[in-house]
Amino acid sequence: MSAMGSLLLAAGFALCGVAVAAATERRGELVHYNDVQIDVVIDGNGPAVVLLPSLARDSDDYDELAEGLAADGFRVLRPKPRGIGRSTGPMAKVTLHDFARDIAETVKAHGNGKAVGLSKSQVKDVLESVASNGKAKGVASHQRSA
């Protein structure tokens, strides 16, 4: 991980007020609310980091990054978007806030309501919506310029 990436994670976790723990195994969990089911891949234990894939991509794109973060003592949450893996839910007339709730419910269930969020620029608006709506505390996003 780059020095800037480590600094951003440290700052995010300082905001959340959590300490870093040791990494462990990869597992899959389901988060349910209303008529939505979110398939979440979880790596490691410790403060939560949410990795969001690009539009219409699977969270498995982040396998290598997730392994590294988990080895550094983080719990990496990788929710699969609706329609991918075992994630299901309405797709008609959904808004950015609906997808933000998917992330917030994931953080609530597996991050004790606190996480640092990392994404590619195309989905950073989802993270910002989660943070601005108060659905999860300590969610932050960063967009790196090319």
C-alpha positions in Angstrom: 0.0 0.0 0.0 1.3 3.5 -0.8 2.3 5.9 2.0 -0.7 8.1 1.0 -3.1 5.1 1.2 -1.8 4.2 4.7 -2.1 7.8 5.8 -5.7 8.0 4.6 -6.6 4.8 6.4 -4.9 5.9 9.6 -6.8 9.2 9.4 -10.1 7.5 8.8 -9.7 5.1 11.7 -8.6 8.0 14.0 -11.9 9.6 13.2 -13.7 6.3 14.0 -11.7 5.9 17.3 -10.7 2.3 16.7 -7.4 0.3 17.0 -6.0 -2.1 14.4 -6.2 -5.9 15.1 -4.6 -8.9 13.5 -5.9 -10.4 10.2 -7.5 -13.8 9.7 -9.7 -15.6 7.2 -11.9 -14.8 4.2 -15.6 -15.6 4.5 -18.9 -14.8 2.9 -21.9 -13.3 4.7 -25.4 -12.1 3.7 -26.9 -8.8 4.9 -30.7 -8.6 4.7 -33.0 -5.7 5.0 -36.5 -5.2 3.5 -36.5 -7.0 0.2 -32.7 -6.6 -0.3 -30.0 -9.2 0.2 -26.3 -8.1 -0.1 -23.6 -10.7 -0.6 -20.5 -9.5 1.3 -17.0 -10.9 1.2 -15.1 -10.3 4.4 -11.4 -10.6 4.9 -9.6 -10.2 8.2 -10.5 -8.7 11.6 -10.0 -5.2 12.9 -11.3 -1.8 11.9 -13.5 -2.0 8.8 -12.6 -0.9 5.4 -15.3 -1.0 2.6 -14.0 -1.6 -0.9 -16.5 -0.8 -3.7 -16.0 -2.1 -7.2 -16.5 0.0 -10.3 -19.9 0.1 -12.0 -21.2 -3.4 -12.9 -18.1 -5.1 -11.6 -17.7 -7.8 -8.9 -15.9 -7.0 -5.6 -13.6 -9.9 -6.4 -11.6 -7.4 -8.5 -10.1 -6.3 -5.1 -8.9 -9.8 -3.9 -5.2 -8.9 -3.8 -5.8 -5.5 -2.1 -8.2 -7.1 0.4 -5.6 -9.7 1.3 -3.0 -7.0 1.9 -5.3 -4.9 4.0 -6.4 -7.9 6.0 -2.7 -8.9 6.6 -2.2 -5.3 7.9 -4.9 -5.9 10.5 -8.1 -4.5 8.9 -11.5 -6.1 8.4 -12.2 -5.7 4.6 -15.9 -5.6 3.6 -16.6 -6.1 -0.1 -20.3 -5.9 -0.8 -21.3 -7.3 -4.1 -23.6 -4.9 -6.1 -27.2 -6.0 -6.6 -27.4 -8.6 -9.4 -23.9 -9.9 -8.8 -23.3 -13.1 -6.7 -26.0 -13.6 -4.2 -26.9 -9.9 -4.0 -30.5 -9.2 -4.9 -33.0 -6.4 -4.6 -35.1 -4.1 -6.7 -33.4 -2.6 -9.7 -36.3 -0.5 -11.2 -36.5 3.1 -10.0 -33.6 2.8 -7.6 -31.5 5.8 -6.7 -28.0 6.5 -5.5 -29.5 6.5 -1.9 -30.7 2.9 -2.4 -27.2 1.7 -3.2 -25.8 3.9 -0.4 -28.2 2.1 2.0 -26.8 -1.3 0.8 -23.4 -0.1 1.9 -24.6 1.4 5.2 -26.4 -1.8 6.1 -23.2 -3.7 5.4 -21.2 -1.4 7.6 -23.8 -1.6 10.3 -23.8 -5.4 10.2 -20.1 -6.1 9.9 -18.3 -2.9 10.8 -20.0 -1.9 14.0 -21.5 1.1 12.1 -18.0 2.5 11.3 -15.8 2.1 8.3 -13.4 3.9 5.9 -14.7 3.5 2.4 -12.4 3.2 -0.7 -13.7 3.2 -4.3 -12.8 4.1 -7.8 -14.0 7.5 -8.9 -17.2 6.2 -10.6 -18.8 5.0 -7.3 -17.4 7.6 -4.9 -20.8 9.3 -4.9 -22.2 6.2 -3.2 -19.7 6.6 -0.3 -20.4 10.3 0.0 -24.1 9.6 0.1 -23.6 7.1 2.9 -21.5 9.6 4.9 -23.8 12.6 4.3 -27.0 10.7 5.1 -25.6 9.6 8.5 -26.3 6.0 7.7 -22.8 4.9 8.9 -20.4 6.8 11.1 -16.8 7.4 10.0 -17.3 6.6 6.3 -14.9 8.6 4.3 -13.9 8.6 0.6 -10.9 9.7 -1.4 -10.6 10.1 -5.1 -7.1 10.0 -6.5 -6.4 12.1 -9.6 -4.7 10.4 -12.5 
